[in-house]
Amino acid sequence: MKPDIHPVYPPARITCACGAVIETRSTRGSFSTEICSACHPFFTGKYKLVDTAGRVERFRKKYEKKEAAPAAEKGAKTPKA
């Protein structure tokens, strides 16, 4: 191997918002994440709402209006005999 062409690869600590700490090596250095395999619903099997910056709430607000509107229209359009 050629000397002095490889990046520095020091030990790093990755810290999750849930408190889990992962010891590894990285060219980036130590950093933190919002979610990891210790707290992600896919890996834990427990339902947990993972919401980043209110995206789930905005999605629900956007589509609850569209679902409520067709239901109101169906009730208003009753055929008269």
C-alpha positions as YAML, in Angstrom:
chain: A
units: angstrom
residues:
- id: 1
  name: MET
  ca: [0.00, 0.00, 0.00]
- id: 2
  name: LYS
  ca: [1.11, 3.53, -0.66]
- id: 3
  name: PRO
  ca: [1.83, 5.57, 2.44]
- id: 4
  name: ASP
  ca: [-0.02, 8.84, 3.24]
- id: 5
  name: ILE
  ca: [-2.99, 8.33, 0.87]
- id: 6
  name: HIS
  ca: [-5.50, 6.88, 3.35]
- id: 7
  name: PRO
  ca: [-7.76, 9.09, 5.52]
- id: 8
  name: VAL
  ca: [-7.45, 9.25, 9.29]
- id: 9
  name: TYR
  ca: [-9.78, 6.63, 10.81]
- id: 10
  name: PRO
  ca: [-9.96, 7.33, 14.57]
- id: 11
  name: PRO
  ca: [-12.35, 5.78, 17.11]
- id: 12
  name: ALA
  ca: [-15.75, 7.51, 17.27]
- id: 13
  name: ARG
  ca: [-18.81, 7.50, 19.54]
- id: 14
  name: ILE
  ca: [-22.26, 7.58, 17.99]
- id: 15
  name: THR
  ca: [-24.88, 8.72, 20.48]
- id: 16
  name: CYS
  ca: [-28.60, 8.20, 19.91]
- id: 17
  name: ALA
  ca: [-31.38, 10.39, 21.33]
- id: 18
  name: CYS
  ca: [-32.58, 7.36, 23.34]
- id: 19
  name: GLY
  ca: [-29.23, 7.25, 25.14]
- id: 20
  name: ALA
  ca: [-27.62, 4.31, 23.35]
- id: 21
  name: VAL
  ca: [-23.92, 4.74, 22.61]
- id: 22
  name: ILE
  ca: [-22.14, 2.85, 19.83]
- id: 23
  name: GLU
  ca: [-18.35, 2.65, 19.77]
- id: 24
  name: THR
  ca: [-16.92, 2.40, 16.26]
- id: 25
  name: ARG
  ca: [-14.42, 4.05, 13.94]
- id: 26
  name: SER
  ca: [-15.19, 6.84, 11.51]
- id: 27
  name: THR
  ca: [-13.53, 9.39, 9.29]
- id: 28
  name: ARG
  ca: [-16.30, 11.78, 10.34]
- id: 29
  name: GLY
  ca: [-15.57, 11.63, 14.08]
- id: 30
  name: SER
  ca: [-18.12, 11.42, 16.89]
- id: 31
  name: PHE
  ca: [-21.73, 12.44, 16.20]
- id: 32
  name: SER
  ca: [-25.30, 11.93, 17.39]
- id: 33
  name: THR
  ca: [-28.42, 10.53, 15.70]
- id: 34
  name: GLU
  ca: [-32.14, 10.78, 16.35]
- id: 35
  name: ILE
  ca: [-32.92, 7.06, 16.10]
- id: 36
  name: CYS
  ca: [-30.94, 3.80, 16.19]
- id: 37
  name: SER
  ca: [-31.55, 0.06, 16.10]
- id: 38
  name: ALA
  ca: [-32.09, 0.04, 19.88]
- id: 39
  name: CYS
  ca: [-35.15, 2.31, 19.64]
- id: 40
  name: HIS
  ca: [-36.43, 1.93, 16.05]
- id: 41
  name: PRO
  ca: [-39.86, 0.20, 15.87]
- id: 42
  name: PHE
  ca: [-38.73, -2.16, 13.10]
- id: 43
  name: PHE
  ca: [-36.01, -3.66, 15.28]
- id: 44
  name: THR
  ca: [-37.81, -3.51, 18.66]
- id: 45
  name: GLY
  ca: [-41.23, -4.73, 17.49]
- id: 46
  name: LYS
  ca: [-42.94, -2.06, 19.61]
- id: 47
  name: TYR
  ca: [-45.11, 0.60, 18.02]
- id: 48
  name: LYS
  ca: [-43.61, 4.01, 18.49]
- id: 49
  name: LEU
  ca: [-44.50, 7.07, 16.47]
- id: 50
  name: VAL
  ca: [-41.32, 8.40, 14.88]
- id: 51
  name: ASP
  ca: [-42.08, 11.99, 13.98]
- id: 52
  name: THR
  ca: [-39.48, 14.33, 12.55]
- id: 53
  name: ALA
  ca: [-40.43, 17.99, 12.59]
- id: 54
  name: GLY
  ca: [-44.19, 17.33, 12.77]
- id: 55
  name: ARG
  ca: [-44.41, 15.55, 9.42]
- id: 56
  name: VAL
  ca: [-46.89, 12.92, 10.61]
- id: 57
  name: GLU
  ca: [-49.20, 15.57, 12.07]
- id: 58
  name: ARG
  ca: [-49.05, 17.65, 8.86]
- id: 59
  name: PHE
  ca: [-49.87, 14.52, 6.81]
- id: 60
  name: ARG
  ca: [-52.88, 13.68, 8.98]
- id: 61
  name: LYS
  ca: [-54.15, 17.27, 8.92]
- id: 62
  name: LYS
  ca: [-53.80, 17.42, 5.14]
- id: 63
  name: TYR
  ca: [-55.72, 14.22, 4.43]
- id: 64
  name: GLU
  ca: [-58.36, 14.31, 7.17]
- id: 65
  name: LYS
  ca: [-59.96, 17.26, 5.38]
- id: 66
  name: LYS
  ca: [-60.07, 15.39, 2.07]
- id: 67
  name: GLU
  ca: [-61.64, 12.29, 3.64]
- id: 68
  name: ALA
  ca: [-64.25, 14.30, 5.57]
- id: 69
  name: ALA
  ca: [-65.34, 16.30, 2.51]
- id: 70
  name: PRO
  ca: [-66.54, 13.33, 0.37]
- id: 71
  name: ALA
  ca: [-68.53, 11.96, 3.33]
- id: 72
  name: ALA
  ca: [-70.35, 15.30, 3.68]
- id: 73
  name: GLU
  ca: [-71.06, 15.43, -0.04]
- id: 74
  name: LYS
  ca: [-72.60, 11.96, -0.05]
- id: 75
  name: GLY
  ca: [-75.02, 12.96, 2.69]
- id: 76
  name: ALA
  ca: [-76.02, 16.16, 0.85]
- id: 77
  name: LYS
  ca: [-76.75, 14.40, -2.47]
- id: 78
  name: THR
  ca: [-79.70, 12.27, -1.48]
- id: 79
  name: PRO
  ca: [-82.09, 11.54, -4.35]
- id: 80
  name: LYS
  ca: [-85.61, 12.90, -3.82]
- id: 81
  name: ALA
  ca: [-88.51, 10.68, -4.78]
...
